[in-house]
Amino acid sequence: MKTLDSRYQQAHKEAKLAVALAFAYFLWWYGFAYGFAPQSIEQALPTLYFGLPFWFLMSCIVGPLLFTILCALMVKYLYQDMPLDIEQDPPHEQ
């Protein structure tokens, strides 16, 4: 079985991956929501894709779908199954 230290290292690695994926999703959402949104209401109507503006489609439709798939792939291939119970070391004989 894995030692407690190796389980902590794996848990820290998995936590860092989860935070990195959440940060990447925020950057994706923010970049498309504010980067491609029209500057003012007075501009001409935006080009619509499937009846939605591009910025909305990418930030609120494609983004969640993409990052849900990335999360599932991360859990399947990068996370490891490990027991959470603490194993007691047998006492040392002298």
C-alpha positions as CSV (number, residue, x, y, z in Angstrom):
1,M,0.0,0.0,0.0
2,K,1.0,3.6,-0.4
3,T,2.5,5.4,2.5
4,L,0.7,8.4,4.0
5,D,3.2,10.8,2.5
6,S,2.7,9.5,-1.0
7,R,-1.1,9.8,-0.6
8,Y,-0.7,13.4,0.5
9,Q,1.6,14.1,-2.5
10,Q,-1.0,12.6,-4.8
11,A,-3.8,14.5,-3.1
12,H,-1.9,17.8,-3.5
13,K,-1.2,17.1,-7.1
14,E,-4.9,16.4,-7.8
15,A,-5.9,19.6,-5.9
16,K,-3.5,21.6,-8.0
17,L,-4.9,20.1,-11.2
18,A,-8.4,20.9,-10.1
19,V,-7.5,24.5,-9.2
20,A,-5.7,24.9,-12.6
21,L,-8.7,23.6,-14.5
22,A,-11.0,26.0,-12.6
23,F,-8.7,28.9,-13.3
24,A,-8.5,27.9,-17.0
25,Y,-12.3,27.8,-17.1
26,F,-12.5,31.3,-15.6
27,L,-10.0,32.7,-18.1
28,W,-12.0,31.0,-21.0
29,W,-15.2,32.5,-19.7
30,Y,-13.8,36.0,-19.0
31,G,-11.9,36.1,-22.3
32,F,-14.9,35.3,-24.4
33,A,-17.5,37.1,-22.3
34,Y,-15.6,40.4,-22.2
35,G,-13.2,40.0,-25.1
36,F,-15.8,39.4,-27.8
37,A,-18.8,41.2,-26.3
38,P,-19.9,44.4,-28.2
39,Q,-18.4,47.6,-26.9
40,S,-21.7,49.5,-26.9
41,I,-25.4,48.8,-27.5
42,E,-25.4,51.4,-30.3
43,Q,-23.3,49.1,-32.5
44,A,-24.9,47.0,-35.2
45,L,-26.4,43.7,-34.1
46,P,-23.7,41.0,-33.7
47,T,-23.4,38.1,-36.0
48,L,-25.5,35.2,-34.6
49,Y,-24.4,31.6,-34.5
50,F,-27.3,29.2,-33.8
51,G,-29.3,32.3,-32.9
52,L,-26.8,33.4,-30.2
53,P,-24.0,36.0,-30.2
54,F,-20.5,34.5,-30.6
55,W,-19.4,35.7,-27.1
56,F,-22.4,34.1,-25.4
57,L,-22.1,30.9,-27.4
58,M,-18.5,30.4,-26.5
59,S,-18.6,31.6,-22.9
60,C,-21.9,30.1,-21.7
61,I,-22.6,27.1,-24.0
62,V,-19.3,25.7,-25.4
63,G,-17.2,26.6,-22.3
64,P,-19.2,24.6,-19.8
65,L,-19.4,21.6,-22.1
66,L,-15.7,21.7,-23.0
67,F,-14.6,22.0,-19.4
68,T,-17.0,19.3,-18.2
69,I,-15.4,16.9,-20.7
70,L,-11.9,18.1,-19.6
71,C,-12.9,17.5,-16.0
72,A,-14.1,14.0,-16.7
73,L,-10.9,13.2,-18.7
74,M,-8.8,14.6,-15.9
75,V,-10.5,12.4,-13.3
76,K,-10.3,9.3,-15.5
77,Y,-6.6,9.6,-16.5
78,L,-4.8,11.8,-13.9
79,Y,-6.5,11.0,-10.6
80,Q,-5.7,7.8,-8.8
81,D,-8.0,5.7,-6.7
82,M,-6.6,5.2,-3.2
83,P,-8.0,4.1,0.2
84,L,-8.7,6.9,2.7
85,D,-8.3,4.8,5.8
86,I,-5.2,5.1,7.9
87,E,-3.2,1.9,8.2
88,Q,-1.6,1.3,11.6
89,D,2.0,0.2,11.5
90,P,2.7,-2.9,13.5
91,P,4.8,-2.2,16.7
92,H,8.5,-2.8,16.3
93,E,10.0,-5.7,18.2
94,Q,13.1,-5.1,20.1
